[in-house]
Amino acid sequence: MTPPPLLPPATDLLIVGGGPAGCAAALTAAGVGMRSLLLEQDDRLCGKLWQIPALDNVLGGHRTGPDLAAAITADLARSPLCTVATGARVTSLTPHDTHITVTTHTGTEHHAPHAVLATGVGPLTLTDTDWITAPDDLHLSPLWDADPATVTDRTVLVLGADRPLGTFLRAHPDLKTTLLVPHPPTDAYKAEEAADDPRVTLLPTHRITVALGAEGEIRAELETTDGTRRTLTADAAFTNLGNAATVPPGGAVRDATGYCPPGEQHPRLLTAGDVRSARYQRIMTAIGSGTEAALRAYYTTRNLAT
């Protein structure tokens, strides 16, 4: 008599997003014996880490994003309790009383007692701001895509003072360039790490109009927060405007800022990493929150107090 086929092991935890937070959740879950399925829409894990040229605020001796991304990817590959599915875009999250359902773009449904939402953030664009006026056909790349060779000995307009500004400067300490950085007052605390770099001119700005000049240069008319009006001319321009949470449709609850605080979610949906808040977007906090989310699922499943 032919024995019946073995059923695949049940999934204890679904993880949506394969950045540092999602990967930390998967490794932590494996450490306590939980089987997880990690769904990542890109073709590799830790997509943004591969673009970070310098790190100085993570443990473990990793000094570039690609080094850390490669180490995380290798750790997950060694874990028999974690299944990784790349190229899997999640189209809905549906919490139920007893479980949560995650559906991908192929229509495939996955079920588990809990899910960790760690989809992170995506870059804001010119049209997402209320302080920048620009032509519809002006498309600027984000600062982290800037090739140092193209900005050497040039004046560059950087719209916004988000944290990649400091990362870019640390990664290229000997780069000779001039960065003009108009930014809204809400970016002031982020700009502090770049304030002492002589290559940077920070310009707290109320409103700015950006256009291409007749010779292909970038021209900007701005009103600073003290009411001063200035005209800027630059050889190139990049955006550095910050991010917005990227959340699939369904059960995740957003607050007024568009983020998904952990305390406002369905009990079976745990948020981790940058998707939680604009204030704690760091690799180390993402890793810690992913670890915490997995442990919360573990303790809850076993009816243990957290």
N, C-alpha and C positions, 0 to 999 in steps of 0.2 A: 504494500500500500504506500503510495507516494505521500510523504508528509506535506501538510499545508505550508505555503510560503510564509516566511517570517515577516511579520509586520515591522515597519521601521519604528525605531524608538520614538516615543512621544517627545515633542518639543516643550521644554519648560519655560523658555523665554524667547520671544521674538524681539529682534533689535533692528530698528529702522535707521540706517545711517552708519557708514563705516569710517568715520573720522576718529580722532583720539577718544572721544566719549563713548561711542558705540563699541570700539575695539576694547576699551577698558571694561565695559559691561560684559562683553563676551568672555574675556579672560577671567574676570572675577567670578562669573557664573560657573565657568569650568572648574575653578578652584574649589567651589563648594558642591561639585557634582551635578550641576544643572546642565542640561543640553540646550543649546541655543541655536537659533538660525538668524544670521546677520544678513540683511538685505541692503545692498549698496547700489545706487543707480549708475554710478560711474563704472569704468572698466577696471579700476583698481582701488584699493583702500587708501585712506588718508590723502585724498586728492589735493587739498589745499597745502598740506605739509610739503608736498613735492615742489611747491613754488616759493617756499620761504628760504631765502639764502643764508640767514644767520639766526641762531638761537642763543640767548644768554640767560634764559629764565626757566630752564627745564632741568630736572635731575637726570643723572645717568651718563653725563659726558657727551651727549649729542650736541654738536655745535651747528648743524644745518638741518633744515627740515627734511631733505631727502634721507639723511642718515637715520633720523628718528622714524620716518615712515617705513624705511626698509626693515628696521628692527621690529616695529610693531607688526608688520606684515609677516615676518618670519615667526614671531611668537604665536600668532594665530594659526599659521600653517602647522605648527607642532601640536596644536590642541585637538585631541580626538573628539572632544565634546562640543566643538563649535563648527557648524557648517556655514561657509561663506558663499553667498550668491551675489556676484557682481552683475552689473547690467540689469538690475531688477528695480525698476522704478515703482514705488508704492503710490497707488492712486486713491486708497481710502483706508482709514482706520475706524473700526467699529467696536467699541467696548460693549460687552454684555454682562449680565449678572455673574456668570460663571467663567467667562473667558473673554478674549479679545480676538477679533478677526482682522487680519491685514491682507489686503488685496493688491496684487501687482498689475502692471500694465498689460500683462498677458491674460488677465482674468483669473489667475491662480489665487486661491484663498489659502491662507495659513492661519492656524489657530494655536493659541497657547494661553495659559492662565494669566500671563502678564506680557506687556510689550514695553520696551524702552524706545522713546522717540528721541533720536539724536541726529536729526537732519541738518543741524547747523544753520548757517546764514548764507545769503548771497549778496553780492555788491549792489549798492544803490547806484542809480544812473542819474544823469542830468535831469531827466523828467520827473524823478522822485523828489526833487528838492523844491523849496519855495523861495530860495534866496538866489538862485542862479537862473538867468535868462540866456538862452542860447538858441541858434538856429536848429530846426528839426533835423537837418542833415549833418550836423556836427556830432561825430561819434568819436569819443576819446577812450583810450585804453586805461585800465586801472594802473596805478603806480607800480604795483608789483610785477607788471609785465614790461616795465621799462628796461631796455638794454643799455647798460652803462656806456657803451660805445657811442650811442646816439645822443647822449646828453652831456658828454665830456666837453668842457669849455663852452657850454651853452647856457642860456637863461631859460628856465623851465617853469611854466605855470602849473602848480599843483592845486587842484580845487578840493579843499578839505584837508583837515589835519588828523585823519584817523591814524591808528597805530602803525600801519605799514610805512608811514613816513619815517619813524624812528628805526624800524627794521631795515629799511633801504639804506639809511645813512650808516648804520652799524655794519652792514654787509659790505659797504664800499667806503671805508674810512679815508682812502687816498684819492677818491674821485673828485676831480675839479669840476664843479658845476655850481650854478646859482639857482636856488629854488625859491620862487615867490609863492607863498602859501596863503591865499585868502581862505578864511574858514569862519563858520558861524560860531557864536559865543559858546554853544554847547560842546564844541570841540576843544575848548580851552584846556581842560584837565588832561586830555590826550596829548596835546601839543607840548606839554611840559618837558617830555623826554628829548625833544628836538630843539628846545629853546636856546640852548647854549652852543649849538653848532653854527659856526660862522657862515656856512653855506646856505643857511635858511633865513628867510625873512618872513616872519609870521604876521599876518594881516587880519586881525579880527574884523569881520565884514558883516554889514547889515544886508547889502544887496550888491550883485555883480552882474554885468552883461558881458558875454563873451562872444567874439566873432573872429572870423579869419580876415586878415588884412590883405591888401592888394598884392603883396609879394609873398603871400603864403604864411606870413607870421601870425601869431596869435595876439589879438588885442583884447583888452579887458578894461571896462569902465566900472569902477567900484566905489561904493560909499562905505567907509569904515564905521565901526560902531560908535566912534566919537564924532561922526558927522562929516569927516574929511572926505573929499572926493579925489580919486586918483585915477590916472591912466597907466596901465601896464602893457608892456610889449614883451613877448617871449618868442623863442624859437620853436618851442614845442609845448604841449599841454597834456596832462594826465588827470584822471579823477582819483580821489582818495576820500570818498564821501561816507564811508562806513557801510554798514550792512543792515539787512532786514531778515527776519526769521523766514526760513523756507519750510513750510508745514504742509503736508499732504491733506487733502480734504477729509473730513470725518470728525472723529471724536475729540481732537485736541482743542483745548480752550485757550484763546488768546486774550491778553489783557489790552489796555488802551494803547500800548506801545507796539502791539503786534507780536509780542513774545508769549511764551507758554510757561508761566511760573509753575513749579511742581505742585504747590499747594492748592492749585485751582483745577487740577485734572481729575478725571475719573480714577477711582482707586486702582484700576487695572492698567492704567496708562501712566508711565513714569517718564518724565522728561529729563534730559541730561545734556550737558555741553552748552554751546553758544545759543541754542534755541530757547534757553530759559530766560535770558536777560541780556541787555546791552552792556551792563556794567561789569560782568565777570567773564569776558571773552578772552581767556588765556588757555594755553595748552594744558597747564597743570590743573586749573580748575575744571576743565573739561574731563580730564582723566579721573579726577577725584569724584566728580558728579556721576560719571558712568559707573564707577565702582560702587558708589552709594546706591544708585538705582538698582543694580543687580542684587546687592545684598538686601535691599528692601523687598524685592520680589521673593528672594529666598526665605526671609524671615516670615513674610506674610503667608506664603504658601504653607509653611509649617506651623502656622498659628503661634508664632513666637513674637513677643513684644519687640519693637524696633527701638 
